[in-house]
Amino acid sequence: MKVDDDMEIKEIVQSKDKISRKYIQKTNDNFRIETTYVDYSNKNIICFSTQVGCNMGCKFCYNGLKNNFKRNLSYKEICVQIENVINSENINNNKPILFSAMGIGEPLINYNNVISTFNYLNNKYKNSKFALATCGVNVKYILKLVEDLKYIDNFKLMISLHSANENKRMNIMPSSNNLRDLVKAVKEYKKISGKKVEWNYVLFENINDTKEDAYELFKLLGKDEYIKINKFNKVNISNLSESKNVKVFIQELKNYNMQVEYYETNGEDINAACGQMISE
């Protein structure tokens, strides 16, 4: 790796859950980015960043609210960021690694560097798994993933949805695309690739958590799509609140025979969970 593509660990913060750690790393041009590591019993998870900051403007994310985008991370910077964690944690081949492009940034805006990273990691770390979360910008890239990741068997695409109502979704995620085009692209991706897709949905109080919202979700996706309801990780500069209607909303989806799961990310106490990671 060239000096210009270096990444240095500046601090490691331990969660009270004892299995999650946040790595604060510094680029050669003095930007700070963060990486989350989780040591599960059956896998290692490395949630890495793809950009310095983000310009998507999502109202539940620290970097989106700050609108603090500076630049894309290079392919080599992303690889060094990840391998710094692997070396620090002394990760071996005892259990697989899940490489997750769900940290700071929108991966599809840094598409070529993220794809190069995935293919490099797939060649180097056997039996690994891969995940990419996107709000669906650059819809054309969703189908391009089929060809560009054809040598990776264990890849999962995750789409941040958060509302099946176009206007509501735009209020939550100002840079999101046309919902119909996004759903069409995802269904075509599933058909061609045969790979999994998850729709991520964070419930916000009095925003997207009613029975009517659940019905709109069913009408948009149908019963065959998989919905992951994610806990809202509080961001101190966001005016959104965690919904108190989670159980009712999930049951409503199940009444429509939809596949649904509730999920809480690790590391909330150290601001290492989804939406909380910081780039400076």
N, C-alpha and C positions, 0 to 999 in steps of 0.2 A: 504494500500500500504506500502511496506517495504521502509526503508530509502534509500536503494540501488536503488530503482526504482523511486526516487523522481525527480521532475522537477519544477524548480522555475522560475517564471516570473521575468526578469531583467529589461525589458523596453517595453513600448507600444508606437508605432509610428503611428501617425494619418495622413491619406492621405488628400489631399486637396478636394477630392470628398466627404468627411465627412461620408462616409459609410464604408470605408475600413481602417483596422488597421493591423499593423504587430506586432506580439508578439515575442519578443526575449526571449528565455527560456534557462535555464542552467541545464545540467544534474548533477547528483551527482558527476561524475568524471570530472566536469568542462569543458565539451564541450558545445558549443552554437549551438542551432538549432532555426529555425524560423517557425512560424505558421501564416497564413493569415486568418483574419476574415472579412467577408463582410455582411453588414446588408441590404439586399434587401427588397423591400416592401412586397414580398410574401414568403420570406424564409431567414433563416440564413445560411451562408456558412462558414464552417471551413475547410480550406485547410491545412492538417497536414503533417508533415514529418514522414518518416518511417525508415530513417537511419541517422547516423551522417556522412554527406558527401555522395559522390556517386562515383562509379568507372566505370560508363558507358561511360564516355569520350565524351558525346555529345558536338558538337562545338558551340552550341547556349546557353549553360547553364553554369552558373558560377561554380557550383560544378563539372560539367563534365570537364570543361577546367582546373580547379585546380587539378583534380584527387585526391581529398582530403578525400577519404573514410577512416573512422576510424573503425566503427562497426555498426551493426544493433541496432536499438532501441528495447528494450524489449516490450512485450505486455503491461506491466504495465506502462512503460514510455510513450508509445503512448497514453494510456488511460488518464494518468495524464496530459499530454500535452494538450489534447483536453478538459478535464474537467476544467483545469485552465482557458481556454478561456470562457467556458460556465459560470463559476462562476463569472469571471471578468465582463462579459457582462450582467450578470443577465438575461440570456436567459430563457424564460418560454415556456409554451405550446401554445402561441398565434399563432405561425407559425412554420412550420416544419424546421428541421435542415438538410442541405445537408452536410454529412461528406465525404470529398473528399481526397482520398489518392493521391494527386498530388503535394505534397510539395517536400522536399529534399529526394532524394533516389529513388531506383527502387523497388516498392512494391513486385514484384514477387520474388525478391531475399531474401526478409524477409517475405516469404509467410505465414508461420504458425502464426507469431505474428500479421500480418495484418488481417488474417481471424478471429483470436480470438478477435481482436479489433472490427471488424465489427459485429460479433455476439453478443458481449457484449453490444455495443451501440444500436443494434436493439432491444434487450430485455429491455433496460433501457429507451430509448427515443422513444416513440411510434410515428408513422406517419413520421419517419425520412426517408431520402433518402441517397443513397450511390453511390459513383463513385470511380473508380480506373483507373489511367492512367499508361500504361506500354509501353515500346518500343518493347515488344514482346519477351524478353529473357525467357528461360524456357517455351517454347511453350506448353509443357505437362501440365503446370499449368492452362492454359486457359480453357481446358475442365474440369479440376479438380474443377474449380470455380462453376460449375453447381451443384455438390453434396455438396460442402462445404458451399455454400451460399444459399442452397435450402429454408431456412426459411426467406430469405430476398426478399421481392417482388420488392421493389423500388431500384434496383441496375443497374448501367450502367457501362459497360466496355468501356474504351477509349484507342485506340491504336495510339501511336505516329508513324506516317508513314514518312512524309516529302519528300519522293520520291518513285516512283514506279519503279525506275531503281536501280537494286541491287548495282552497283558500286557507284552511287551517294549517295545512302542511307548509305552505309558503310563509305563514306567520311564524311557525316554529323553526323552519329551515329555509331562509330566504333564497338560497341558491339552488333549491331543488328543482328538478325538471318536471315535465308533464307526466302525470301519474299513469295515464293510459299507455304512453310510449314506453315507460319504464316497465310496467307489468308485462307488456307484450314482449319486450326484449328479454326479461327474466324467464318467461315461459319458454321462449325459443331457446335460450341458453340451456335450460334444463333438458329440453327435448334432444338437443344436439349432443350435449356433453354427458348426460346421464349422471351428473353430479348434483350434490345437495345445494339448496338455497334456503337460507333462513331470512325471514322478515323481522327485523328488530323493531320493537314498539315500546317506548317509554311512556308511562301514563302520568299525565300532569293534572293536578286538581282543577276541575271546571274548564278544562281546555279540550281534552280528547278522550274522556273516560266515561262517557255515558253509554247507555244501551243503544242509543241511536248511532253513536260512533262505532260500536261493535257491529251493528247491522251494516253500516257502510263498508266496514272492513270485509265482512263476509261477501257483500255484493261485488266488491272490487276484486277479491282474490279467489273466492270459492273455497270449498272445503278441503281441497287437495294441497293447499300451500301450508307451510309450517311457520307458525308465529312464535317468536320468543319475546315474552313480556319481561322487560328489564327494569329493575329498580332504578329510580332516579337518584343519582348520587349528587348530593347538594353541592352547588357551586355558589360561593358567597356573593358573587356579583350578579347572579341570576334572580329574577323575580318570579320564577316558576316554583311550584311546590309539588311535593310528592302526592299522588292521588291517594285518597282514602277508600277508593272504590275498586281496588285491584281484584278482590275475590269475586265481586259481582260481575265485573267486566270479563274475567276469565271464564266464569260459568256461562255467561251469555255466548261467548265464542264456542264453548263446548256444546251448547244447545244447538248450534248450527253445524255440529260435527266437524269443527275445525281442529287441526292439530295445534296444540298450544302448550307452552311450558313457561314457568316463571323462573327468573334467574337473577341472582345477585352477584355482582363482580367483587373480587377480592381487593383489599387495600384501600377501602374508603377512608379509614382513619389516618392514612398518610397521604391522602389526595393522589392516589395512584389508580383509582378506579375510572371507569369510562366517563369521559367528559371533564375529569378533574386534572389531568396531566397539564403541565405548564411549559410553555416555551418562552424564553426571554432572551 
